[in-house]
Amino acid sequence: MPDAPAPPAAAGTSAPPRSNAVVAVLALAGIVVSLMQTLVIPIVPELPKLLDAPASDTAWAVTATLLAAAVATPVVGRLGDMVGKRRMLLTSIILLISGSVVCALADSLVPMIIGRALQGLSAAVVPLGISILRDTVSAEKLAGSTAVMSASLGVGGALGLPTAAFIADNWDWHILFWTSAALGVVAFALVLLLVPESENRVGGRFDLVGSLGLSAGLVSLLLAVSKGGDWGWTSGTTLGLGAAAVLILVAWGWWELRARQPLVDLRTTAKRQVLFTNLASIALGFSMFAMSLVLPQLLQLPEQTGYGLGKSMLTVGLVLAPQGLVMMVMSAVSASITKAKGPKVTLMIGSLIVATGYGLNILLMSEVWHLVLVSCIIGAGVGFTYGALPALIMGAVDPSQTGSANSLNTLMRSLGTSFASAVAGVILAQMTTEYGGFALPAENGFKVVMAIGAGAALAAFLLATFIPKRGAAVRAADPEGVREATPVKA
């Protein structure tokens, strides 16, 4: 029988009077943080002029956020388990506000990069919020609340693009960051007023060596993956960073297995349910980001290419916005299936829906409504998978490791998106067509990327089949079956 710890005591108690408010506030905080992923997209082409810097340097305004998020997510998740999840949630939102203000005041490259890095440090808000829900929401509401919190990632990203494009088209670009700072202040105040602190804390000594090792390994890996296309995949810098990442992460794993209080409990991570959920998360992160790369380009390329639709960035945002609403609606359906059949089934269904969306996209890509339909189908699948992943993780780890385990799972999805960006970049750079003296991605290049996205979703489905059956996985979504054997704290 698969290993699975008893459910958290707090999750088995009756719902606190303001549990609905807690869910709403945490989801809002997740949306605000996920806005950071799309906030800068409309102004990326203009950054060299706005910041008076080469395009190769202004790209760090995006890369800095990616690196900071990768470093912060597992570290902040572990600190949440140790000193309090709400405390670290508030700290993350403060970093978001600070980074937004720095960017809002920036007129040159260095402060912009610093501000974007500070924004990236807030990336642990969603896994922290999911962990807080496990400790504060009643068992019957846990699956639905977790799905809503997870969907906030997609909702924020989908709604952020049209909003950012509208602001950038009509006002000074600094308003983008003042807006995000204001939203951060609102989220901070609501969390402070309405979200309780969890009593599940492990205390102990923070694994500083482990955090430095993981950070160094992740930064080396992500730099090699995200900048390899610019530096050259066979350049000394790219290969050197890749080799350094391997060596550092191997040494880090050796340290973690011997540390008394490790940053990441690798023995728990090696459990079948956790391991295959995290592997499926990498595949899903890859698959979901492929859409973010393909659809905006198809919409914006000139109509004269024969496959581009010649639309503005604002139109791109409006086309993708319904996807976020579909994710939120599907989160409720996802929760119902999780309660009835378990999160493994939900994950498998979601993966197949995502793969179907990509398959349709290969056939339907010549009209705006085609892309709206495809993005909504993929969004529906994402709504299923985002709700299932944390339920699977929480069904297999001790309550004292919830923050760390959820943060590691979020990191796995982020790694998948980074790999997708690199692979798609190589394909679209190699498969080109001439237009007006410039090389543009060819139609077949987009179809290849979509086929790979479908393949990644099917890989997630296959990996999910190795997750233990409902007996272990259901505990996160419906602990009723084991509550009688588990003492509940007063």
Secondary structure, 3 states (H helix, E strand, C coil): CCCCCCCCCHHHCCCCCCHHHHHHHHHHHHHHHHHHHHHCHHHHHHHHHHHCCCHHHHCHHHHHHHHHHHHHHHHHHHHHHHHCHHHHHHHHHHHHHHHHHHHHHCCCHHHHHHHHHHHHCCCCHHHHHHHHHHHHCCHHHHHHHHHHHHHHHHHHHHHHHHHHHHHHHHCCCHHHHHHHHHHHHHHHHHHHHHCCCCCCCCCCCCCHHHHHHHHHHHHHHHHHHHHHHHHCCCCHHHHHHHHHHHHHHHHHHHHHHHCCCCCCCHHHHCCHHHHHHHHHHHHHHHHHHHHHHHHHHHHHCCHHHCCCCCCCHHHHHHHHHHHHHHHHHHHHHHHHHHHHHCHHHHHHHHHHHHHHHHHHHHHCCCCHHHHHHHHHHHHHHHHHHHHHHHHHHHCCCCHHHHHHHHHHHHHHHHHHHHHHHHHHHHHHHHCEEEECCEEEECHHHHHHHHHHHHHHHHHHHHHHCCCCCHHHHHHHCCCHHHHCCCCCCC
